[in-house]
Amino acid sequence: MATLPYTDLYPPGRLSSPPDPEARRLTPLRLAGFASIAVPIAGAGLPLALFVPQLYATEFGLSLATIGLIFFLGRFWDVAADPLVGVLSDRTRSRFGRRRPWIAAGGLLFGLSSALLFFPPAALVTPAYLAAVLFVFYLGWSMLEIPSSAWAGELSHRYHGRTRVVSYQALLRSIGLLAVLVLPTILEQFEPANGLLKLKLVGGFILVTLVPALLLSLLSVPEPTVPAAPPVRQGFGRAIGVIFSDKLLLRVLAADAVVTTGQSIRAGLIVYFAVWYMGLPAWASGLYLLQFIFGVAAAPIWQRIGTRIGKREAAIAGELAQAAINLALLLVVPGALPLLVALTIAQGLTQGSGNLMLRAMVADVADAHRLRTGHDRTGLFFSVFALSAKLGPAIGIGVALPLIAWAGFRAGPGNAPEALESLKYLFAIGPALAHILATAIIWRFPLDEAAHAEIRRALDRADVIPA
């Protein structure tokens, strides 16, 4: 078979061995098709936090306390479902592969529950209805996201090839997030009071994108060969214990949780900062949208940086850049819109740089774990990694809002100058400290390109994963 060009995936001079045969089929079009499932998943997450609870209260009369309890319990179920799906998908053996059956079944559950959540029959909406729909929704979400992430980590055995795969997922995820920010914003220009239409618009976007994305994700790329080692048959609790004894994984998890916490502090305070400190209420949503528009370009930019200098170095560079951008917010004064816009654009261009590299590291860590233990736990590793994306926002909001309240700030006019300055300092310094801490955590992370190449050679020699 003729050798195919690999200059876009592996820069000249960086390979010490021939590319994987599976990587020959990782064309940009196939990778985009595989990663497209990120669009409906990302499109569901933001509305679920921003306006689904509010609309179920105003449009269907459910009490805020009840809705809050349902979403609180639903999030616990969501957290529990991730590692459960990860363990079971690692153990799955079928003629269709390990990951495909879970993604296909998860797509059906996700689509059904999305239809019930975003197109609810008014006569049936009760607390029990919302709780049951959320239960199925979160389960379907986990069945889509965790096996897809594990499959992405298995598509290439090469250090930079994994960065490329994850970059496509990040790019499609950004497009999904941008779409669900833009569509309701457009609707509000024509029917600002029509909450039900907003709910249906987002639900329609999820369902319309889900069907083709699911088919493309399942059919675009081959599922890699199952490792020769038998699937692990130990108890669920024991499996979790093994994972949390892996020091490399814990470092990646800790770094991502800290990064996500900083991002959540910024997201949770940006409206308060724009409206009450800057005095620019018309820009409250616009700044958030502007950041996401430029965030679409962030994934390919940082993929190239990571390929050139390595994942660890790119993660450090991205985190330090974000820390500097956030600290520069200390120079912003009320009404200084040009500087704020410039910093928002810069934030978008560095958005998710650390998260992207850390996600790409997970499959490398799973390789090291497989070499040491003889067991493949890629799905479980990615399910545990997903916890940081859910833990970070809880920590960020849980810390930021009480702190600004303690400093005397309240969401309304009449704040003292000292309270507004406290808001500014927390908005700038809180995320900056988080990014600096994440840098410290991964500063001496030992699993670089050379170390991973040795691990891959050892795995190939041991025939743990057939070449």
Buried (B, 14 or more C-beta within 10 A) or exposed (E): EEEEEBEEBBEEEEBEEEBBEBBBEBBEEBBBBBBBBBBBBBBBBBBBEBBBBEBBBEBBEBEEEBBEEBBEEBBEBBBEBBBBBBBBBBBBEEEEBBBBBBBBBBBBBBBBBBBBBBEBEEEEBEBEBBBBBBBBBBBBBBBBBBBBBBBBBBBBBBBBBBBBBBBBBBBBBBBBBBBBBEBBEEBEEEEEEBBBEBBBBBBBBBBEBBEBBBBBBBEBBEBBEBBEBEBBEEEEEEBBEBBEEBEBBBBBBBBBBBBBBBBBBBBBBBBBBBBBBBEBEEBBBBBBBBBBBBBBBBBBBBBBBBBEEBBBBBBBBBBBBBBBBBBBBEEBEEEEBEEBBEBBBBBBBBBBBBBBBBBBBBBBBBBBBBBEEBBBBBBBBBBBBBBBBBBBBBBBBEBBBEBBEEBEBEEEEEBEEEBBBBBBBBBBBBBBBBBBBBBEBBEEBEBBBEBBBEBBEEBBEEEBBEB
